[in-house]
Amino acid sequence: MAFRSPVIYEYWQQNRYRKLTNSMTELPPLNAETLWGILRDTIEDATANQLVWYYLGYRFNPETAQWNNSQVAEDWREAYPEPPNFIESRPATVKLTRSIPAENKQLLKEQLGFEGYQVNELVPRKTRRATITNWLLSYMAIHQVSL
């Protein structure tokens, strides 16, 4: 992004990271209401992404304005040193899907009773939100977090 004024750039940087750090520390709880909010598109894309980032292990350091990925699994860290936008990135969402163990692939249906979207609703943005939700359910199952 190009800025004509260093003052405007500095303001943009400070506010961009302030919003990010505030929202990363104020994530909604990992529960059925949040998961349905992701599926029903009542939770912002940024929040849906940040939930996955957090549980993958990404942490943002506001003092350095950099990501710490030391808690992220090596395969994710190599592919994505900084957290990807799962709503916009097909490759990142494919990797997320592949990281869900086979026994957890049907958790949307089994635990939430989600029957899928209607044919006219099948757009990448919604299917990626379903993937995010299923990954979070899988995380909860693996780490024994109750729904």
C-alpha positions in Angstrom: 0.0 0.0 0.0 1.5 3.4 -1.0 1.1 6.5 1.1 2.1 10.0 0.2 2.6 11.1 3.8 4.6 9.3 6.4 2.2 10.6 9.0 -0.7 9.0 7.3 1.2 5.8 7.0 2.1 5.8 10.6 -1.5 6.4 11.6 -2.7 3.6 9.3 -0.1 1.2 10.8 -1.0 2.1 14.4 -4.8 1.8 13.9 -4.5 -1.3 11.7 -2.6 -3.2 14.4 -4.6 -1.7 17.3 -7.8 -3.1 15.8 -6.1 -6.5 15.3 -4.6 -6.7 18.8 -7.9 -5.6 20.4 -9.9 -8.2 18.5 -7.3 -11.0 19.1 -7.7 -10.4 22.8 -11.5 -10.2 22.7 -12.4 -13.2 20.7 -15.8 -14.8 21.3 -15.9 -18.0 23.3 -15.6 -21.2 21.4 -19.2 -22.5 21.8 -22.2 -23.4 19.7 -23.4 -19.8 19.5 -20.1 -18.7 18.0 -20.0 -21.6 15.6 -23.5 -20.9 14.4 -22.6 -17.3 14.0 -19.8 -18.2 11.6 -22.1 -20.5 9.6 -24.9 -17.9 9.5 -22.5 -15.1 8.6 -23.4 -13.0 11.7 -19.8 -13.1 12.9 -17.4 -10.9 10.9 -14.9 -12.6 8.5 -12.0 -11.1 10.6 -13.3 -12.7 13.8 -13.8 -16.1 12.1 -10.2 -15.9 10.7 -8.8 -14.8 14.1 -10.4 -17.7 15.9 -8.7 -20.1 13.6 -5.4 -18.2 13.8 -5.6 -18.3 17.6 -6.2 -22.0 17.8 -3.6 -22.8 15.2 -1.1 -21.0 17.5 -0.6 -17.6 15.8 0.0 -14.7 18.2 0.3 -11.0 17.3 2.8 -8.9 19.2 1.6 -5.3 19.3 4.9 -4.0 20.5 6.8 -5.3 17.5 3.8 -5.3 15.1 4.8 -8.8 14.1 3.4 -12.3 14.2 4.8 -14.9 16.6 4.3 -18.3 15.1 6.4 -20.4 17.5 3.3 -22.2 18.7 2.2 -23.0 15.2 2.7 -26.6 13.8 5.7 -26.8 11.6 3.8 -27.6 8.4 1.6 -24.5 8.9 4.5 -22.3 9.9 6.4 -23.2 6.7 3.4 -22.7 4.4 2.1 -19.6 6.2 4.6 -17.8 8.4 1.9 -15.2 8.9 -1.7 -16.3 9.3 -3.7 -16.6 6.0 -7.1 -15.2 5.3 -9.2 -18.4 5.1 -12.2 -16.6 3.7 -10.2 -15.3 0.7 -7.6 -18.0 0.2 -8.6 -21.3 -1.4 -5.2 -23.0 -0.8 -5.3 -22.1 2.9 -8.8 -23.4 3.2 -7.8 -26.6 1.4 -5.0 -27.1 3.9 -7.4 -26.4 6.7 -9.8 -29.1 5.4 -7.0 -31.6 5.0 -5.9 -31.0 8.5 -9.2 -32.3 9.9 -8.9 -35.9 10.9 -11.2 -38.3 9.0 -13.2 -39.1 12.1 -14.0 -35.4 12.6 -15.1 -34.6 9.0 -18.8 -34.9 9.8 -18.9 -32.9 13.1 -21.0 -30.0 11.5 -23.8 -32.5 11.0 -23.2 -34.7 14.0 -22.7 -32.0 16.7 -24.5 -28.9 15.3 -27.1 -30.6 13.1 -26.0 -28.5 10.2 -27.5 -29.9 7.0 -25.5 -27.8 4.6 -26.3 -24.8 2.5 -29.0 -24.7 -0.3 -27.7 -25.0 -3.8 -28.2 -21.3 -4.5 -26.1 -20.5 -1.4 -23.1 -22.6 -2.4 -20.5 -19.8 -2.9 -16.8 -20.0 -1.9 -17.2 -17.6 1.0 -19.9 -19.7 2.7 -18.3 -23.0 2.1 -15.0 -21.6 3.5 -17.0 -20.5 6.6 -18.3 -24.1 6.9 -14.7 -25.4 6.7 -13.6 -22.9 9.4 -16.5 -24.1 11.6 -15.8 -27.7 11.1 -12.1 -27.2 11.8 -13.0 -25.4 15.1 -15.3 -28.3 16.0 -12.4 -30.7 15.2 -10.1 -28.7 17.4 -12.7 -28.8 20.2 -13.0 -32.6 19.8 -9.2 -33.2 19.8 -8.7 -30.9 22.8 -11.8 -32.1 24.7 -13.4 -28.7 24.7 -17.2 -29.2 25.4 -19.7 -27.6 23.0 
